[in-house]
């Protein structure tokens, strides 16, 4: 995931439009939050932040990022659900 953040930081200047740039900067900030949440084993927060990323990517029409974002969301939300089952 840190590689994804680095790639997005590199690609960010390539998008000139203001709306696209704003959306990508939100994605980069949220991806940083996902990385921090994962490092702290807070998969609830990682799930929520990744869900926001999916919404932004779909809304922005960044087609090459949609499926990988959804896959990551499913993974983090699955870990969240599994960890909640273990605490009961």
Secondary structure, 3 states (H helix, E strand, C coil): CHHHHHHHHHHHCCCCCHHHHHHHHHHHHHHHHHHHHHHCCCHHHHHHHHHHHHHHHHHHCCHHHHHHHHHHHHHHHHHHHHHHHHCC
